[in-house]
Amino acid sequence: MTARPTPTAPPILRTAVVARPVAEAFTIFTDEIGAWWPLPTHSVFQGEAGGVHFVDGKLIERATDGRQTTWAEVLTWEPPNRLVLSWFPGRRPEAGGGEGSGRVEVTFAESDGGTRVDIRHDGWEAFGADALRRRRDYLGPSAWGHVLDHFADGAELRHDPEPELAPDAEPPLGVDGLAAAYDEFFAVAEAGAAAGDPDKAGAAAGDPDKAGAAAGDPDK
């Protein structure tokens, strides 16, 4: 009896472009994966998913009750340009029983001042006669495209740290400082009006030239 040939399953390719430098895009995709990955819909534990992180060369999902499962093992880690994973969410390819693992490659390249992120999911031959069915699980807008949309949104909405001030720069007033400055301004203006001082009273009346003096403008 002639053995059935393994079906040919082409790779799945998806792309996103984010307005971040390459190094930042790589960091967001890897170190901050738990902040943007759509865990409620794309995880093993679904509604009980508590987080996903790279730990000791593996991509691990943790449930809210402490359970954990491995999604992938890192085959190549080349920051900030390339990441390759042996991909088997919720399965144990080392246990046998016909369970294989696919291969996911993620690359990061400069593109018009931002970063182009490409995902290539292949290695379907590891699943033998089940290759095409396995591949179909990752097709459509709710698969890798959906994940990359969440990544792009996470990169766009990521909160950047405040820039460091120069050693001799004065820190910004902030809300409390601004309120204190206004209080001082109006106190000076009211004092001038009560004392009959036309310069300070003019500040209270909205005279921009005298207002600058009351506010401590060195040019006034």
Z-matrix of the N, CA and C atoms (Angstrom, degrees):
N
C 1 1.453
C 2 1.529 1 109.54
N 3 1.299 2 116.50 1 130.13
C 4 1.465 3 120.79 2 -178.37
C 5 1.526 4 110.63 3 -80.81
N 6 1.307 5 116.25 4 129.80
C 7 1.456 6 120.84 5 -179.73
C 8 1.532 7 110.17 6 -68.65
N 9 1.332 8 114.83 7 143.43
C 10 1.461 9 119.55 8 178.41
C 11 1.527 10 109.53 9 -71.70
N 12 1.330 11 117.07 10 132.89
C 13 1.473 12 118.29 11 178.91
C 14 1.517 13 111.04 12 -67.84
N 15 1.319 14 115.16 13 150.00
C 16 1.460 15 120.05 14 176.81
C 17 1.518 16 109.51 15 -68.11
N 18 1.347 17 118.85 16 128.59
C 19 1.466 18 120.57 17 -179.21
C 20 1.522 19 111.62 18 -60.31
N 21 1.322 20 115.56 19 143.35
C 22 1.450 21 120.52 20 176.95
C 23 1.524 22 109.10 21 -84.17
N 24 1.317 23 116.44 22 119.79
C 25 1.468 24 121.46 23 -177.80
C 26 1.520 25 108.67 24 -121.18
N 27 1.322 26 118.81 25 110.36
C 28 1.470 27 120.91 26 -178.68
C 29 1.513 28 111.73 27 -68.46
N 30 1.316 29 116.71 28 160.42
C 31 1.464 30 119.82 29 178.81
C 32 1.522 31 111.48 30 -67.53
N 33 1.311 32 115.67 31 155.05
C 34 1.459 33 122.58 32 171.46
C 35 1.525 34 107.64 33 -96.37
N 36 1.326 35 116.39 34 129.54
C 37 1.461 36 122.01 35 -176.53
C 38 1.529 37 109.46 36 -121.59
N 39 1.311 38 116.34 37 130.38
C 40 1.463 39 121.05 38 176.86
C 41 1.525 40 108.56 39 -139.57
N 42 1.335 41 116.11 40 150.98
C 43 1.469 42 121.31 41 -174.73
C 44 1.525 43 110.88 42 -139.08
N 45 1.318 44 115.66 43 145.72
C 46 1.465 45 122.09 44 170.92
C 47 1.521 46 107.90 45 -140.46
N 48 1.323 47 116.67 46 150.15
C 49 1.466 48 122.10 47 175.17
C 50 1.520 49 107.87 48 -120.49
N 51 1.322 50 116.04 49 128.16
C 52 1.462 51 120.80 50 -178.00
C 53 1.521 52 109.73 51 -122.30
N 54 1.321 53 115.84 52 149.26
C 55 1.465 54 121.82 53 -178.80
C 56 1.517 55 110.49 54 -85.03
N 57 1.315 56 115.11 55 59.80
C 58 1.465 57 121.89 56 178.18
C 59 1.521 58 109.31 57 -138.88
N 60 1.329 59 118.44 58 148.48
C 61 1.460 60 119.94 59 172.53
C 62 1.533 61 110.78 60 -60.28
N 63 1.306 62 116.09 61 158.37
C 64 1.462 63 121.19 62 -175.70
C 65 1.526 64 112.05 63 -56.42
N 66 1.323 65 117.08 64 -46.87
C 67 1.467 66 119.94 65 -177.65
C 68 1.521 67 111.56 66 -61.98
N 69 1.338 68 116.87 67 -39.43
C 70 1.458 69 119.71 68 178.91
C 71 1.524 70 111.12 69 -67.72
N 72 1.326 71 116.50 70 -41.24
C 73 1.465 72 120.30 71 179.79
C 74 1.530 73 110.64 72 -60.70
N 75 1.329 74 116.69 73 -42.41
C 76 1.464 75 120.07 74 178.38
C 77 1.527 76 110.52 75 -62.98
N 78 1.324 77 116.79 76 -43.13
C 79 1.465 78 120.75 77 179.90
C 80 1.519 79 111.58 78 -62.78
N 81 1.334 80 116.63 79 -43.71
C 82 1.463 81 120.24 80 179.76
C 83 1.529 82 110.44 81 -63.63
N 84 1.325 83 116.78 82 -40.63
C 85 1.466 84 120.26 83 -178.46
C 86 1.525 85 111.77 84 -67.82
N 87 1.313 86 117.56 85 -33.88
C 88 1.462 87 120.76 86 -173.60
C 89 1.529 88 112.38 87 -102.42
N 90 1.312 89 117.48 88 -68.21
C 91 1.464 90 120.92 89 -175.71
C 92 1.527 91 112.70 90 -63.80
N 93 1.336 92 116.97 91 -29.73
C 94 1.463 93 120.69 92 -175.64
C 95 1.533 94 112.40 93 -111.37
N 96 1.319 95 117.22 94 23.61
C 97 1.458 96 120.94 95 -175.29
C 98 1.533 97 112.26 96 -59.45
N 99 1.321 98 116.98 97 -32.72
C 100 1.458 99 120.31 98 179.82
C 101 1.509 100 114.22 99 -67.97
N 102 1.354 101 116.83 100 -17.98
C 103 1.459 102 120.64 101 -178.05
C 104 1.522 103 112.50 102 -82.29
N 105 1.342 104 117.84 103 -23.10
C 106 1.465 105 119.20 104 -174.44
C 107 1.534 106 114.21 105 -123.19
N 108 1.322 107 118.99 106 -18.75
C 109 1.467 108 119.84 107 -177.06
C 110 1.538 109 109.66 108 -63.42
N 111 1.352 110 118.68 109 134.91
C 112 1.473 111 121.37 110 -177.73
C 113 1.532 112 112.36 111 -77.01
N 114 1.312 113 116.16 112 72.83
C 115 1.464 114 121.56 113 -174.51
C 116 1.534 115 114.80 114 -59.14
N 117 1.331 116 120.27 115 -38.65
C 118 1.467 117 119.00 116 -177.42
C 119 1.525 118 113.62 117 -58.66
N 120 1.339 119 117.23 118 -28.07
C 121 1.464 120 120.37 119 -177.62
C 122 1.518 121 113.57 120 -113.62
N 123 1.326 122 118.20 121 -23.71
C 124 1.458 123 121.82 122 -174.70
C 125 1.524 124 110.02 123 -123.70
N 126 1.305 125 115.25 124 71.01
C 127 1.466 126 121.14 125 -179.57
C 128 1.516 127 108.99 126 -159.25
N 129 1.305 128 115.38 127 170.63
C 130 1.464 129 120.93 128 178.05
C 131 1.524 130 110.48 129 -79.81
N 132 1.336 131 116.81 130 -42.70
C 133 1.466 132 120.83 131 -175.67
C 134 1.531 133 113.40 132 -87.98
N 135 1.344 134 117.23 133 -6.89
C 136 1.468 135 122.53 134 175.43
C 137 1.542 136 111.81 135 52.60
N 138 1.322 137 117.77 136 -118.19
C 139 1.461 138 121.11 137 -176.44
C 140 1.514 139 114.39 138 -64.42
N 141 1.339 140 117.70 139 -15.82
C 142 1.465 141 121.24 140 178.76
C 143 1.525 142 111.98 141 -100.35
N 144 1.338 143 116.76 142 7.40
C 145 1.466 144 120.25 143 -179.79
C 146 1.518 145 110.37 144 -67.06
N 147 1.332 146 115.43 145 133.16
C 148 1.454 147 119.96 146 -178.99
C 149 1.511 148 114.48 147 -109.35
N 150 1.323 149 117.42 148 -15.86
C 151 1.455 150 119.76 149 179.92
C 152 1.511 151 111.48 150 163.90
N 153 1.318 152 116.22 151 164.51
C 154 1.458 153 122.38 152 176.33
C 155 1.523 154 108.04 153 -142.40
N 156 1.339 155 116.15 154 134.79
C 157 1.464 156 121.10 155 -175.64
C 158 1.524 157 109.60 156 -151.30
N 159 1.333 158 115.16 157 155.26
C 160 1.457 159 120.82 158 169.45
C 161 1.521 160 107.90 159 -82.43
N 162 1.333 161 116.55 160 124.72
C 163 1.456 162 121.78 161 -179.31
C 164 1.525 163 108.95 162 -138.66
N 165 1.326 164 117.02 163 120.56
C 166 1.467 165 122.19 164 175.61
C 167 1.525 166 112.39 165 50.37
N 168 1.320 167 116.17 166 47.35
C 169 1.456 168 120.00 167 175.23
C 170 1.518 169 114.75 168 78.82
N 171 1.316 170 117.78 169 12.38
C 172 1.459 171 121.15 170 178.43
C 173 1.524 172 109.76 171 -132.28
N 174 1.329 173 115.72 172 153.22
C 175 1.459 174 121.18 173 173.72
C 176 1.525 175 106.93 174 -101.45
N 177 1.331 176 115.66 175 113.32
C 178 1.463 177 121.71 176 -169.87
C 179 1.521 178 110.84 177 -119.32
N 180 1.332 179 115.19 178 133.11
C 181 1.461 180 121.52 179 172.96
C 182 1.522 181 108.69 180 -101.33
N 183 1.319 182 115.44 181 137.20
C 184 1.468 183 120.69 182 177.40
C 185 1.520 184 109.84 183 -118.06
N 186 1.338 185 115.64 184 138.47
C 187 1.460 186 121.17 185 176.26
C 188 1.522 187 109.64 186 -87.10
N 189 1.312 188 115.98 187 164.53
C 190 1.459 189 120.31 188 -179.56
C 191 1.521 190 112.12 189 -66.41
N 192 1.337 191 117.75 190 -20.28
C 193 1.463 192 120.47 191 179.33
C 194 1.527 193 112.89 192 -95.39
N 195 1.335 194 116.54 193 7.61
C 196 1.459 195 120.09 194 175.86
C 197 1.516 196 115.51 195 100.41
N 198 1.324 197 118.35 196 -13.17
C 199 1.461 198 119.55 197 176.80
C 200 1.528 199 109.76 198 -64.91
N 201 1.317 200 116.01 199 156.40
C 202 1.448 201 119.08 200 177.01
C 203 1.523 202 110.73 201 -145.73
N 204 1.302 203 115.46 202 155.37
C 205 1.464 204 122.03 203 178.53
C 206 1.517 205 108.28 204 -143.87
N 207 1.312 206 116.43 205 149.44
C 208 1.459 207 121.67 206 -178.79
C 209 1.525 208 110.31 207 -96.64
N 210 1.330 209 115.09 208 128.55
C 211 1.453 210 120.23 209 177.03
C 212 1.530 211 112.17 210 -89.85
N 213 1.320 212 116.28 211 -36.36
C 214 1.469 213 119.68 212 -170.80
C 215 1.516 214 110.47 213 -159.71
N 216 1.324 215 114.61 214 160.02
C 217 1.457 216 122.05 215 170.18
C 218 1.523 217 108.24 216 -117.79
N 219 1.322 218 115.92 217 141.45
C 220 1.462 219 120.91 218 -178.63
C 221 1.525 220 109.89 219 -77.19
N 222 1.323 221 116.50 220 122.86
C 223 1.461 222 121.95 221 175.10
C 224 1.528 223 110.95 222 -96.02
N 225 1.329 224 116.61 223 -37.70
C 226 1.467 225 122.01 224 -179.78
C 227 1.515 226 108.56 225 -140.73
N 228 1.332 227 115.44 226 131.16
C 229 1.472 228 121.11 227 179.03
C 230 1.516 229 106.52 228 -131.69
N 231 1.336 230 116.73 229 99.39
C 232 1.458 231 122.07 230 -175.83
C 233 1.525 232 110.03 231 -126.39
N 234 1.336 233 117.10 232 73.59
C 235 1.465 234 119.11 233 -179.55
C 236 1.535 235 110.43 234 -65.82
N 237 1.331 236 117.34 235 142.33
C 238 1.466 237 126.21 236 3.14
C 239 1.522 238 113.22 237 -103.81
N 240 1.328 239 118.31 238 24.08
C 241 1.463 240 119.41 239 -169.00
C 242 1.524 241 116.88 240 -112.02
N 243 1.344 242 118.10 241 -19.39
C 244 1.466 243 116.40 242 -171.30
C 245 1.518 244 111.62 243 -156.56
N 246 1.338 245 113.48 244 140.67
C 247 1.457 246 122.45 245 178.11
C 248 1.519 247 107.39 246 -141.52
N 249 1.341 248 117.17 247 129.55
C 250 1.467 249 121.06 248 178.28
C 251 1.527 250 108.42 249 -126.69
N 252 1.338 251 115.69 250 132.19
C 253 1.458 252 121.61 251 -176.70
C 254 1.524 253 111.22 252 -125.04
N 255 1.319 254 115.41 253 144.24
C 256 1.461 255 122.03 254 164.39
C 257 1.520 256 105.56 255 -86.33
N 258 1.330 257 117.54 256 115.61
C 259 1.462 258 122.42 257 -163.27
C 260 1.529 259 111.60 258 -107.77
N 261 1.334 260 116.80 259 117.99
C 262 1.480 261 120.18 260 -178.67
C 263 1.534 262 110.48 261 -153.67
N 264 1.337 263 119.52 262 58.59
C 265 1.473 264 120.62 263 -174.76
C 266 1.528 265 113.70 264 -54.17
N 267 1.331 266 115.03 265 122.57
C 268 1.457 267 120.35 266 175.32
C 269 1.505 268 115.78 267 76.88
N 270 1.333 269 117.55 268 1.38
C 271 1.462 270 120.16 269 179.99
C 272 1.524 271 109.31 270 -116.14
N 273 1.306 272 115.66 271 166.57
C 274 1.459 273 121.43 272 178.27
C 275 1.518 274 108.31 273 -123.68
N 276 1.332 275 118.19 274 89.18
C 277 1.465 276 119.67 275 -175.76
C 278 1.521 277 113.54 276 -60.96
N 279 1.336 278 116.95 277 -23.75
C 280 1.464 279 119.45 278 -178.87
C 281 1.530 280 111.54 279 -75.57
N 282 1.355 281 117.08 280 -11.66
C 283 1.461 282 119.86 281 -176.05
C 284 1.514 283 113.33 282 -82.56
N 285 1.354 284 117.59 283 -7.86
C 286 1.460 285 119.97 284 -179.61
C 287 1.520 286 110.86 285 81.21
N 288 1.323 287 115.22 286 -156.17
C 289 1.456 288 118.90 287 178.69
C 290 1.513 289 113.48 288 73.31
N 291 1.328 290 117.20 289 21.05
C 292 1.453 291 120.34 290 176.70
C 293 1.516 292 114.77 291 82.90
N 294 1.335 293 118.05 292 -0.95
C 295 1.457 294 120.49 293 179.76
C 296 1.524 295 109.44 294 -80.12
N 297 1.316 296 116.17 295 119.34
C 298 1.455 297 120.00 296 179.33
C 299 1.510 298 110.53 297 -109.30
N 300 1.315 299 115.67 298 -167.07
C 301 1.461 300 121.00 299 177.10
C 302 1.517 301 108.58 300 -139.93
N 303 1.319 302 115.12 301 142.40
C 304 1.450 303 120.15 302 174.92
C 305 1.515 304 110.26 303 -87.35
N 306 1.310 305 114.67 304 -172.84
C 307 1.461 306 121.08 305 -178.70
C 308 1.519 307 107.91 306 -131.32
N 309 1.337 308 116.40 307 127.69
C 310 1.468 309 121.97 308 178.58
C 311 1.523 310 108.44 309 -119.99
N 312 1.317 311 115.38 310 121.62
C 313 1.458 312 121.26 311 177.38
C 314 1.524 313 108.72 312 -113.70
N 315 1.319 314 116.38 313 130.78
C 316 1.464 315 122.02 314 178.84
C 317 1.525 316 107.55 315 -121.93
N 318 1.331 317 116.18 316 125.38
C 319 1.461 318 119.98 317 179.57
C 320 1.532 319 109.88 318 -121.05
N 321 1.324 320 115.05 319 152.40
C 322 1.464 321 122.80 320 -175.64
C 323 1.528 322 107.74 321 -130.27
N 324 1.346 323 116.26 322 121.81
C 325 1.459 324 120.29 323 -177.54
C 326 1.524 325 109.81 324 -138.41
N 327 1.342 326 115.70 325 145.09
C 328 1.461 327 120.74 326 179.17
C 329 1.524 328 110.46 327 -62.13
N 330 1.339 329 116.31 328 138.06
C 331 1.462 330 121.24 329 -179.12
C 332 1.527 331 109.66 330 -151.40
N 333 1.334 332 116.52 331 106.89
C 334 1.470 333 122.21 332 176.43
C 335 1.529 334 112.48 333 52.01
N 336 1.303 335 116.83 334 43.66
C 337 1.455 336 121.01 335 178.25
C 338 1.511 337 114.45 336 84.75
N 339 1.318 338 117.53 337 -7.96
C 340 1.463 339 121.98 338 176.28
C 341 1.514 340 109.79 339 -117.29
N 342 1.312 341 115.86 340 -149.60
C 343 1.469 342 120.42 341 -178.16
C 344 1.516 343 110.68 342 -135.33
N 345 1.307 344 116.34 343 131.00
C 346 1.463 345 122.84 344 172.44
C 347 1.524 346 107.47 345 -92.14
N 348 1.327 347 115.36 346 125.52
C 349 1.461 348 121.72 347 179.59
C 350 1.529 349 108.32 348 -112.69
N 351 1.311 350 116.35 349 119.60
C 352 1.468 351 121.90 350 -179.24
C 353 1.523 352 110.16 351 -113.26
N 354 1.322 353 115.60 352 132.07
C 355 1.466 354 121.54 353 173.57
C 356 1.524 355 108.75 354 -110.91
N 357 1.323 356 115.29 355 131.11
C 358 1.470 357 121.86 356 175.19
C 359 1.532 358 107.27 357 -123.97
N 360 1.309 359 116.37 358 115.60
C 361 1.467 360 121.42 359 179.61
C 362 1.520 361 107.50 360 -110.50
N 363 1.342 362 116.36 361 114.19
C 364 1.462 363 121.05 362 -178.91
C 365 1.526 364 109.30 363 -140.36
N 366 1.317 365 117.01 364 -158.25
C 367 1.460 366 120.74 365 -178.46
C 368 1.517 367 113.19 366 80.73
N 369 1.329 368 116.57 367 20.28
C 370 1.473 369 120.53 368 -176.71
C 371 1.519 370 112.89 369 -63.54
N 372 1.320 371 116.90 370 -23.53
C 373 1.474 372 119.57 371 -179.08
C 374 1.521 373 112.50 372 -60.47
N 375 1.324 374 116.94 373 -19.93
C 376 1.466 375 119.97 374 178.89
C 377 1.527 376 111.76 375 -63.59
N 378 1.341 377 117.24 376 -19.48
C 379 1.462 378 121.18 377 -178.51
C 380 1.528 379 113.04 378 -94.73
N 381 1.327 380 116.10 379 4.33
C 382 1.458 381 119.52 380 175.69
C 383 1.523 382 112.73 381 60.18
N 384 1.336 383 115.76 382 -132.99
C 385 1.460 384 120.60 383 -178.13
C 386 1.519 385 112.87 384 -65.01
N 387 1.320 386 117.48 385 -13.45
C 388 1.463 387 121.97 386 -179.18
C 389 1.532 388 112.33 387 -92.66
N 390 1.339 389 116.53 388 6.89
C 391 1.461 390 120.78 389 -172.22
C 392 1.527 391 113.05 390 -59.34
N 393 1.327 392 117.11 391 -48.04
C 394 1.463 393 119.53 392 -176.17
C 395 1.525 394 111.91 393 -65.91
N 396 1.329 395 116.66 394 -37.58
C 397 1.466 396 118.85 395 178.38
C 398 1.523 397 110.41 396 -65.70
N 399 1.335 398 116.18 397 -42.34
C 400 1.465 399 119.42 398 178.31
C 401 1.531 400 110.69 399 -60.84
N 402 1.322 401 115.53 400 -41.23
C 403 1.462 402 119.51 401 -179.28
C 404 1.519 403 111.07 402 -64.28
N 405 1.315 404 117.90 403 -38.44
C 406 1.465 405 120.73 404 -179.17
C 407 1.526 406 112.25 405 -60.60
N 408 1.329 407 116.71 406 -27.67
C 409 1.467 408 120.23 407 178.75
C 410 1.528 409 112.27 408 -63.26
N 411 1.333 410 116.40 409 -19.76
C 412 1.466 411 120.23 410 -176.92
C 413 1.526 412 112.42 411 -110.63
N 414 1.322 413 116.98 412 15.44
C 415 1.456 414 121.00 413 177.36
C 416 1.519 415 110.52 414 -97.96
N 417 1.330 416 115.37 415 161.15
C 418 1.455 417 119.98 416 175.77
C 419 1.512 418 113.15 417 94.36
N 420 1.335 419 115.95 418 166.90
C 421 1.473 420 121.04 419 -175.57
C 422 1.518 421 114.36 420 -68.01
N 423 1.334 422 118.08 421 -14.95
C 424 1.468 423 119.64 422 -178.13
C 425 1.527 424 112.56 423 -94.15
N 426 1.331 425 117.88 424 6.29
C 427 1.467 426 121.01 425 -177.83
C 428 1.536 427 109.88 426 -102.66
N 429 1.332 428 117.67 427 -122.59
C 430 1.461 429 119.85 428 -175.99
C 431 1.530 430 112.49 429 -61.67
N 432 1.343 431 117.08 430 -32.23
C 433 1.459 432 119.02 431 177.35
C 434 1.521 433 112.09 432 -60.67
N 435 1.342 434 115.83 433 -41.14
C 436 1.459 435 121.17 434 178.87
C 437 1.534 436 110.67 435 -64.89
N 438 1.317 437 115.71 436 -42.07
C 439 1.465 438 120.41 437 179.36
C 440 1.530 439 110.48 438 -62.57
N 441 1.327 440 116.77 439 -44.35
C 442 1.468 441 119.48 440 -179.83
C 443 1.525 442 111.99 441 -67.62
N 444 1.331 443 117.22 442 -32.32
C 445 1.467 444 119.25 443 174.85
C 446 1.533 445 110.40 444 -61.09
N 447 1.334 446 116.12 445 -42.57
C 448 1.465 447 119.92 446 178.46
C 449 1.527 448 110.47 447 -65.61
N 450 1.318 449 116.88 448 -38.97
C 451 1.464 450 119.89 449 177.36
C 452 1.526 451 110.64 450 -62.14
N 453 1.341 452 116.95 451 -46.01
C 454 1.460 453 120.82 452 -179.14
C 455 1.528 454 110.93 453 -62.29
N 456 1.334 455 116.71 454 -42.09
C 457 1.467 456 119.94 455 177.86
C 458 1.528 457 110.77 456 -64.99
N 459 1.340 458 116.35 457 -41.75
C 460 1.459 459 120.04 458 178.85
C 461 1.512 460 112.11 459 -62.66
N 462 1.336 461 116.47 460 -38.76
C 463 1.460 462 120.33 461 178.39
C 464 1.518 463 110.84 462 -67.64
N 465 1.331 464 116.38 463 -38.22
C 466 1.468 465 120.79 464 -178.92
C 467 1.524 466 111.26 465 -69.27
N 468 1.332 467 116.89 466 -39.67
C 469 1.463 468 121.29 467 -173.79
C 470 1.522 469 113.30 468 -92.57
N 471 1.323 470 116.87 469 -2.05
C 472 1.462 471 120.57 470 -177.68
C 473 1.522 472 110.71 471 -56.94
N 474 1.322 473 115.72 472 135.24
C 475 1.466 474 121.08 473 179.50
C 476 1.519 475 109.22 474 -82.22
N 477 1.309 476 115.81 475 116.73
C 478 1.456 477 120.27 476 178.64
C 479 1.520 478 110.31 477 -84.27
N 480 1.321 479 118.43 478 144.28
C 481 1.470 480 120.18 479 176.68
C 482 1.517 481 110.47 480 -65.30
N 483 1.323 482 114.93 481 150.83
C 484 1.459 483 119.88 482 177.66
C 485 1.530 484 109.87 483 -63.55
N 486 1.337 485 118.10 484 138.62
C 487 1.472 486 119.46 485 178.97
C 488 1.521 487 110.96 486 -63.54
N 489 1.332 488 115.04 487 145.56
C 490 1.458 489 119.97 488 179.21
C 491 1.522 490 110.00 489 -72.33
N 492 1.322 491 115.49 490 139.71
C 493 1.460 492 120.46 491 178.27
C 494 1.519 493 110.49 492 -81.35
N 495 1.335 494 115.55 493 150.83
C 496 1.462 495 119.62 494 173.25
C 497 1.518 496 108.54 495 -63.13
N 498 1.339 497 117.59 496 152.39
C 499 1.475 498 120.46 497 -176.37
C 500 1.521 499 113.60 498 -54.26
N 501 1.356 500 118.04 499 -34.33
C 502 1.461 501 120.44 500 -176.96
C 503 1.526 502 112.71 501 -98.39
N 504 1.333 503 117.18 502 7.80
C 505 1.463 504 119.67 503 -178.36
C 506 1.521 505 110.60 504 -85.23
N 507 1.330 506 114.95 505 144.68
C 508 1.458 507 119.43 506 176.97
C 509 1.520 508 109.39 507 -82.18
N 510 1.323 509 117.94 508 137.45
C 511 1.463 510 119.85 509 179.66
C 512 1.521 511 110.54 510 -67.21
N 513 1.350 512 117.77 511 153.04
C 514 1.464 513 119.58 512 177.83
C 515 1.517 514 110.70 513 -63.00
N 516 1.332 515 115.04 514 154.45
C 517 1.461 516 119.68 515 -177.03
C 518 1.520 517 112.53 516 -63.26
N 519 1.314 518 116.95 517 -39.90
C 520 1.457 519 119.10 518 -173.46
C 521 1.527 520 109.74 519 74.79
N 522 1.317 521 116.36 520 176.93
C 523 1.461 522 121.06 521 -176.86
C 524 1.516 523 111.64 522 -63.78
N 525 1.342 524 116.85 523 -47.12
C 526 1.464 525 119.79 524 -178.44
C 527 1.522 526 111.50 525 -64.97
N 528 1.327 527 116.74 526 -41.35
C 529 1.454 528 120.37 527 179.89
C 530 1.519 529 112.13 528 -65.74
N 531 1.342 530 116.39 529 -38.72
C 532 1.456 531 120.02 530 178.49
C 533 1.520 532 110.97 531 -65.54
N 534 1.340 533 116.30 532 -41.23
C 535 1.464 534 120.21 533 178.36
C 536 1.523 535 110.70 534 -62.23
N 537 1.322 536 116.98 535 -40.74
C 538 1.466 537 120.59 536 179.19
C 539 1.523 538 111.03 537 -65.39
N 540 1.352 539 116.34 538 -38.13
C 541 1.458 540 119.83 539 178.95
C 542 1.523 541 111.08 540 -64.82
N 543 1.340 542 116.49 541 -40.84
C 544 1.463 543 119.65 542 177.06
C 545 1.535 544 111.20 543 -63.49
N 546 1.339 545 116.25 544 -42.75
C 547 1.466 546 119.61 545 179.38
C 548 1.522 547 110.61 546 -59.23
N 549 1.322 548 116.19 547 -43.83
C 550 1.463 549 120.30 548 -179.64
C 551 1.528 550 110.64 549 -65.03
N 552 1.326 551 116.10 550 -41.00
C 553 1.462 552 120.51 551 -179.92
C 554 1.522 553 111.57 552 -60.28
N 555 1.341 554 116.37 553 -49.29
C 556 1.458 555 119.62 554 -177.66
C 557 1.527 556 111.72 555 -70.09
N 558 1.329 557 117.49 556 -31.22
C 559 1.462 558 119.90 557 176.38
C 560 1.520 559 110.18 558 -64.01
N 561 1.342 560 117.09 559 -42.35
C 562 1.465 561 121.00 560 178.49
C 563 1.519 562 110.20 561 -64.76
N 564 1.342 563 115.97 562 -43.32
C 565 1.462 564 119.69 563 -178.60
C 566 1.523 565 111.45 564 -64.33
N 567 1.329 566 116.96 565 -44.18
C 568 1.465 567 120.42 566 -179.74
C 569 1.531 568 111.41 567 -65.50
N 570 1.335 569 115.72 568 -38.88
C 571 1.464 570 119.16 569 178.59
C 572 1.521 571 110.72 570 -63.27
N 573 1.327 572 116.78 571 -39.27
C 574 1.455 573 120.61 572 178.88
C 575 1.512 574 112.12 573 -66.48
N 576 1.336 575 116.52 574 -40.24
C 577 1.465 576 120.35 575 179.57
C 578 1.514 577 110.53 576 -65.95
N 579 1.342 578 117.54 577 -41.76
C 580 1.468 579 121.22 578 -178.96
C 581 1.519 580 111.19 579 -66.15
N 582 1.339 581 116.81 580 -33.25
C 583 1.466 582 120.74 581 -177.84
C 584 1.515 583 111.80 582 -88.27
N 585 1.322 584 117.84 583 -2.05
C 586 1.457 585 120.97 584 -179.17
C 587 1.508 586 113.27 585 76.81
N 588 1.317 587 118.17 586 20.02
C 589 1.460 588 122.44 587 179.47
C 590 1.528 589 107.67 588 -80.28
N 591 1.346 590 119.50 589 112.30
C 592 1.462 591 120.40 590 -176.44
C 593 1.521 592 113.52 591 -65.96
N 594 1.348 593 116.35 592 -29.79
C 595 1.462 594 117.64 593 -179.64
C 596 1.511 595 111.25 594 -67.63
N 597 1.347 596 116.36 595 -48.54
C 598 1.454 597 119.75 596 -179.23
C 599 1.519 598 111.62 597 -73.25
N 600 1.324 599 116.67 598 -33.14
C 601 1.460 600 119.46 599 177.51
C 602 1.515 601 110.17 600 -66.11
N 603 1.347 602 116.91 601 -35.36
C 604 1.456 603 119.83 602 177.98
C 605 1.502 604 111.58 603 -61.47
N 606 1.326 605 116.77 604 -34.52
C 607 1.466 606 119.39 605 177.15
C 608 1.506 607 110.54 606 -62.64
N 609 1.354 608 117.01 607 -42.08
C 610 1.455 609 120.58 608 179.44
C 611 1.509 610 111.09 609 -66.09
N 612 1.349 611 117.75 610 -28.62
C 613 1.455 612 121.29 611 -178.32
C 614 1.515 613 112.40 612 -84.45
N 615 1.322 614 118.02 613 -3.80
C 616 1.461 615 120.65 614 177.15
C 617 1.503 616 114.43 615 96.84
N 618 1.349 617 118.88 616 13.45
C 619 1.455 618 121.69 617 177.23
C 620 1.528 619 107.80 618 -69.53
N 621 1.352 620 119.12 619 114.19
C 622 1.467 621 119.32 620 -174.31
C 623 1.509 622 113.75 621 -62.36
N 624 1.354 623 117.69 622 -33.70
C 625 1.461 624 118.71 623 -179.45
C 626 1.524 625 110.39 624 -68.59
N 627 1.357 626 116.49 625 -45.88
C 628 1.454 627 119.52 626 -178.50
C 629 1.521 628 111.33 627 -76.26
N 630 1.331 629 116.06 628 -27.40
C 631 1.461 630 119.05 629 176.34
C 632 1.515 631 110.69 630 -63.32
N 633 1.358 632 116.34 631 -38.35
C 634 1.456 633 118.89 632 179.01
C 635 1.508 634 111.65 633 -62.26
N 636 1.360 635 116.08 634 -38.11
C 637 1.457 636 119.03 635 179.21
C 638 1.517 637 110.85 636 -66.73
N 639 1.340 638 116.69 637 -41.87
C 640 1.464 639 120.09 638 -178.74
C 641 1.505 640 111.49 639 -65.68
N 642 1.343 641 116.36 640 -29.70
C 643 1.466 642 120.19 641 -178.53
C 644 1.514 643 112.14 642 -84.47
N 645 1.330 644 117.41 643 -1.79
C 646 1.465 645 119.93 644 179.33
C 647 1.494 646 114.49 645 86.59
N 648 1.366 647 118.05 646 21.70
C 649 1.452 648 121.12 647 178.29
C 650 1.518 649 108.81 648 -67.97
N 651 1.330 650 119.88 649 119.20
C 652 1.471 651 121.38 650 -176.50
C 653 1.505 652 112.75 651 -62.41
N 654 1.346 653 118.67 652 -23.79
C 655 1.456 654 120.90 653 179.63
C 656 1.509 655 112.21 654 -78.09
N 657 1.368 656 117.43 655 -15.87
C 658 1.468 657 121.63 656 -179.44
C 659 1.520 658 110.36 657 -100.97
